[in-house]
């Protein structure tokens, strides 16, 4: 696959300073800003989030990594084949998703080379890996630091058009579907990097950030909730599509952010068959049921009332 990573996202929020404090608490490293923006880096991925000022919260741009100029040519051809403009530069090509107005930039970038960490020693039935010592999760005390940006989930008022843009235009691959409601798509070996969902208005549902294991999900979420219990949205649980553990929190603008670990990895496309999941199975395998505000965020009516064409 010439496309190899979800490199970064740009999110528009009404209050950059307040929202920046949240993502600092979340464990991202501030990288500075300018013109009222604020940037944040992960441990392995470099700068992967930028906040910019916007009257309404929204997804402004996603950037996807590609290997070389041939990949950019294929993306440009895919966009023009859909009747869309492809803005080609020496190291990138950009198209605008026609439903939401989100910019999608494919840029030549080095592949993400994450270090191989030693496996967490879990004691299991008939297999004892940790002897005469406590579990690492109860001994850890430092702050949780996300390793990389994993995926972004966006609502769209025209799922078919948004799917075509990402699959036929940008060149993502389909991993699974939520029957009649959404499409999990990937630009890397992760199960999904973009999930598009049917919605009454185009909006950013959540961004998802990889941590080492389930203990880091729990430690990160608990630290966030100790500072402000109102940040809690949904968790702890395990998804079915993607298989990852999750815990969702909410930033001051109303966007959800997810700690995740143990995502399915698709190395050989020939060995993966997309499925279509019905009902709750499309959302989770175990955990508490999702609150209504996860399915329909509380500010959707306000977003619909204030919806306007992105500038």
C-alpha positions as CSV (number, residue, x, y, z in Angstrom):
1,X,0.0,0.0,0.0
2,X,1.5,3.3,-1.1
3,X,-0.6,5.1,1.6
4,X,0.8,4.1,5.0
5,X,-0.3,6.3,7.8
6,X,-2.8,8.8,9.2
7,X,-0.3,11.6,9.7
8,X,-2.3,14.4,11.4
9,X,-5.6,16.2,11.8
10,X,-6.6,19.8,12.1
11,X,-9.6,20.5,14.3
12,X,-11.5,23.8,14.5
13,X,-12.7,24.8,17.9
14,X,-14.3,28.0,19.3
15,X,-11.7,28.3,22.2
16,X,-8.2,27.2,21.2
17,X,-6.7,27.9,24.6
18,X,-9.2,26.0,26.7
19,X,-9.2,23.0,24.3
20,X,-5.4,23.0,24.2
21,X,-5.4,22.6,28.0
22,X,-7.5,19.5,27.6
23,X,-5.2,17.8,25.1
24,X,-2.2,18.7,27.3
25,X,-3.9,16.9,30.1
26,X,-4.8,14.0,27.7
27,X,-1.0,13.4,27.4
28,X,-0.1,15.1,24.1
29,X,3.0,17.2,24.0
30,X,2.5,20.9,23.0
31,X,4.5,21.9,20.0
32,X,3.7,25.6,19.9
33,X,1.3,27.6,17.8
34,X,0.9,30.7,15.7
35,X,-2.0,32.8,14.5
36,X,-4.1,31.6,17.4
37,X,-3.4,27.9,16.6
38,X,-1.9,25.2,18.9
39,X,0.0,22.0,17.9
40,X,0.4,18.7,19.7
41,X,2.7,15.7,19.2
42,X,2.6,12.1,20.1
43,X,5.6,10.0,21.3
44,X,6.1,8.2,18.0
45,X,4.2,10.2,15.4
46,X,5.5,13.8,15.9
47,X,3.0,16.6,15.5
48,X,-0.3,15.0,14.8
49,X,-2.9,17.5,16.0
50,X,-3.4,21.2,15.4
51,X,-6.2,23.2,16.9
52,X,-7.4,26.3,15.0
53,X,-10.1,28.8,15.8
54,X,-13.6,28.1,14.3
55,X,-17.1,29.3,15.3
56,X,-18.2,25.7,15.4
57,X,-16.3,22.6,16.3
58,X,-15.4,20.8,13.1
59,X,-12.8,18.6,11.3
60,X,-10.8,20.9,9.1
61,X,-8.2,18.7,7.5
62,X,-6.7,15.2,7.6
63,X,-3.2,14.4,6.3
64,X,-2.3,11.0,5.1
65,X,1.3,9.7,4.5
66,X,2.3,8.3,1.1
67,X,5.6,6.8,-0.2
68,X,6.3,8.7,-3.4
69,X,5.2,10.9,-6.3
70,X,3.6,7.9,-8.0
71,X,1.2,7.6,-5.1
72,X,0.3,11.3,-5.4
73,X,-0.4,10.9,-9.1
74,X,-2.7,8.0,-8.4
75,X,-4.6,10.1,-5.8
76,X,-4.8,13.0,-8.2
77,X,-6.2,10.7,-10.9
78,X,-8.7,9.3,-8.5
79,X,-10.0,12.7,-7.4
80,X,-10.3,14.0,-11.0
81,X,-12.1,10.7,-11.9
82,X,-14.8,11.7,-9.4
83,X,-15.0,15.1,-11.0
84,X,-13.2,16.8,-8.1
85,X,-10.3,19.2,-8.1
86,X,-6.9,17.9,-7.1
87,X,-4.5,20.5,-6.0
88,X,-1.1,19.0,-6.8
89,X,2.1,20.3,-5.2
90,X,5.7,18.9,-5.4
91,X,5.2,16.7,-2.3
92,X,1.4,16.6,-1.8
93,X,-2.0,16.5,-3.3
94,X,-5.2,17.9,-1.7
95,X,-8.8,17.3,-2.4
96,X,-11.9,18.5,-0.5
97,X,-14.5,16.0,0.6
98,X,-17.6,17.4,-1.1
99,X,-20.2,16.7,1.7
100,X,-18.3,17.9,4.8
101,X,-15.8,20.3,3.2
102,X,-13.0,18.5,5.0
103,X,-9.6,18.9,3.3
104,X,-7.8,15.6,2.7
105,X,-4.1,16.0,2.0
106,X,-1.9,13.2,0.9
107,X,1.8,14.0,1.5
108,X,5.0,12.2,0.9
109,X,6.3,11.2,4.3
110,X,8.5,8.6,6.0
111,X,6.8,5.5,7.3
112,X,6.1,5.5,11.0
113,X,8.6,3.2,12.6
114,X,7.3,2.4,16.1
115,X,9.8,0.8,18.5
116,X,9.1,-2.8,19.5
117,X,8.1,-2.7,23.1
118,X,8.4,-5.8,25.3
119,X,5.0,-7.5,25.8
120,X,3.1,-6.8,29.0
121,X,3.5,-9.9,31.2
122,X,0.0,-11.1,31.9
123,X,-0.6,-14.2,33.9
124,X,-3.2,-16.4,32.1
125,X,-4.8,-19.8,32.8
126,X,-2.0,-22.4,32.6
127,X,0.6,-19.8,31.5
128,X,2.4,-17.7,34.2
129,X,4.6,-14.9,32.6
130,X,4.9,-12.7,35.7
131,X,6.4,-14.4,38.8
132,X,7.1,-12.9,42.2
133,X,6.2,-9.3,41.0
134,X,3.2,-7.1,40.8
135,X,1.5,-6.4,37.4
136,X,3.2,-3.4,35.7
137,X,-0.1,-1.6,35.4
138,X,-0.4,-1.2,39.2
139,X,3.3,-0.1,39.5
140,X,3.2,2.6,36.8
141,X,3.1,6.2,38.1
142,X,4.1,8.5,35.2
143,X,1.6,10.3,33.0
144,X,0.1,8.4,30.0
145,X,1.5,9.6,26.7
146,X,-0.3,8.5,23.5
147,X,2.1,6.8,21.0
148,X,0.3,7.9,17.8
149,X,-2.9,9.1,16.2
150,X,-4.9,6.1,15.2
151,X,-8.1,7.2,13.5
152,X,-10.7,9.9,13.0
153,X,-14.5,9.4,12.9
154,X,-16.6,11.9,11.0
155,X,-20.4,12.2,10.5
156,X,-21.6,12.8,7.0
157,X,-25.0,13.6,5.6
158,X,-24.2,11.6,2.4
159,X,-22.4,8.4,3.4
160,X,-22.2,7.0,-0.2
161,X,-20.5,10.2,-1.5
162,X,-18.0,10.4,1.4
163,X,-17.2,6.7,1.0
164,X,-16.4,7.2,-2.7
165,X,-14.2,10.2,-1.9
166,X,-12.0,8.2,0.4
167,X,-12.1,4.8,-1.3
168,X,-12.0,5.8,-5.0
169,X,-10.6,9.3,-4.7
170,X,-7.9,9.1,-2.0
171,X,-7.4,5.4,-2.2
172,X,-8.2,4.0,1.2
173,X,-9.4,0.4,1.6
174,X,-12.6,-0.9,3.1
175,X,-12.2,-2.9,6.3
176,X,-15.8,-3.4,7.6
177,X,-19.2,-1.8,7.6
178,X,-21.9,-0.9,10.1
179,X,-24.9,-2.0,8.0
180,X,-26.5,1.1,6.5
181,X,-24.7,3.4,8.9
182,X,-20.9,3.5,8.4
183,X,-17.7,2.4,6.7
184,X,-14.4,1.6,8.4
185,X,-11.6,2.5,6.0
186,X,-7.8,2.3,6.3
187,X,-4.7,4.0,4.8
188,X,-2.3,1.8,6.9
189,X,-2.2,-1.7,8.3
190,X,-4.5,-0.6,11.2
191,X,-8.0,-1.9,10.9
192,X,-9.3,1.6,10.3
193,X,-8.0,5.2,10.1
194,X,-11.2,6.8,8.9
195,X,-14.7,5.9,9.9
196,X,-17.5,7.7,8.1
197,X,-21.0,7.6,9.8
198,X,-24.4,8.6,8.6
199,X,-25.4,11.8,10.5
200,X,-27.9,14.7,10.3
201,X,-25.0,17.1,9.9
202,X,-21.3,16.8,9.0
203,X,-19.2,16.9,12.1
204,X,-16.2,15.5,13.9
205,X,-17.3,12.6,16.2
206,X,-13.9,11.6,17.7
207,X,-10.2,11.2,17.3
208,X,-8.5,8.1,18.6
209,X,-5.0,7.8,20.2
210,X,-3.0,4.7,20.7
211,X,-1.5,3.8,24.1
212,X,0.5,0.7,25.0
213,X,-2.1,-1.5,26.7
214,X,-5.4,-1.7,28.6
215,X,-3.7,-0.5,31.8
216,X,-2.6,2.7,30.0
217,X,-6.2,3.3,28.8
218,X,-7.5,2.9,32.4
219,X,-4.7,5.1,33.9
220,X,-5.1,7.8,31.3
221,X,-8.9,7.9,31.7
222,X,-8.8,7.9,35.5
223,X,-6.3,10.8,35.5
224,X,-8.5,12.8,33.2
225,X,-11.6,12.1,35.3
226,X,-9.9,13.0,38.5
227,X,-9.4,16.5,37.1
228,X,-12.9,16.7,35.7
229,X,-15.5,13.9,36.0
230,X,-17.6,15.6,33.3
231,X,-15.1,14.5,30.7
232,X,-16.4,10.9,30.8
233,X,-18.3,9.6,27.8
234,X,-18.0,5.8,27.5
235,X,-15.8,3.0,28.6
236,X,-14.1,0.8,29.5
237,X,-14.9,-1.6,26.7
238,X,-13.8,-3.5,23.7
239,X,-15.0,-2.8,20.1
240,X,-16.0,-5.7,17.8
241,X,-14.9,-4.0,14.5
242,X,-11.2,-3.4,15.0
243,X,-11.2,-5.3,18.3
244,X,-9.6,-2.5,20.2
245,X,-10.0,-1.7,23.9
246,X,-11.5,1.8,24.4
247,X,-12.4,4.7,26.7
248,X,-13.9,7.9,25.4
249,X,-13.7,11.3,26.9
250,X,-15.0,14.8,25.8
251,X,-13.0,17.9,25.1
252,X,-14.4,21.4,26.0
253,X,-15.5,22.0,22.4
254,X,-17.6,18.8,22.4
255,X,-15.3,16.5,20.4
256,X,-14.7,13.0,21.8
257,X,-11.2,11.6,22.2
258,X,-10.4,8.0,22.6
259,X,-7.6,6.1,24.3
260,X,-7.2,2.8,22.5
261,X,-5.0,-0.3,22.4
262,X,-4.9,-3.7,20.7
263,X,-6.2,-2.8,17.3
264,X,-6.6,-5.4,14.6
265,X,-3.8,-5.2,12.0
266,X,-4.3,-6.1,8.4
267,X,-1.0,-6.9,6.8
268,X,-2.2,-9.0,3.8
269,X,-5.3,-7.6,2.1
270,X,-6.0,-11.0,0.5
271,X,-6.5,-12.5,3.9
272,X,-9.1,-10.0,5.2
273,X,-12.8,-10.1,4.2
274,X,-14.9,-7.0,5.1
275,X,-18.0,-7.8,7.1
276,X,-21.2,-5.8,7.7
277,X,-22.3,-5.6,11.3
278,X,-25.8,-5.1,12.6
279,X,-26.9,-3.2,15.7
280,X,-24.8,-3.1,18.8
281,X,-22.2,-5.5,17.4
282,X,-21.1,-2.7,15.1
283,X,-20.2,-0.7,18.2
284,X,-18.8,-3.0,20.9
285,X,-18.2,-6.5,21.9
286,X,-18.3,-5.9,25.7
287,X,-18.5,-3.1,28.1
288,X,-21.3,-0.7,29.3
289,X,-23.8,0.2,26.6
290,X,-23.0,3.4,24.9
291,X,-24.9,6.4,26.3
292,X,-27.3,8.2,23.9
293,X,-24.9,11.2,23.8
294,X,-22.3,9.0,22.1
295,X,-24.6,8.1,19.3
296,X,-26.1,11.5,19.0
297,X,-23.8,14.1,20.6
298,X,-25.7,16.7,22.7
299,X,-24.7,19.6,20.5
300,X,-25.9,18.1,17.2
301,X,-28.9,20.4,17.1
302,X,-26.8,23.4,17.6
303,X,-24.4,22.3,14.9
304,X,-27.3,21.8,12.5
305,X,-28.6,25.3,13.3
306,X,-25.3,26.9,12.9
307,X,-24.1,24.8,10.0
308,X,-22.4,26.7,7.2
309,X,-20.1,26.1,4.3
310,X,-16.5,25.8,5.7
311,X,-14.3,28.6,4.5
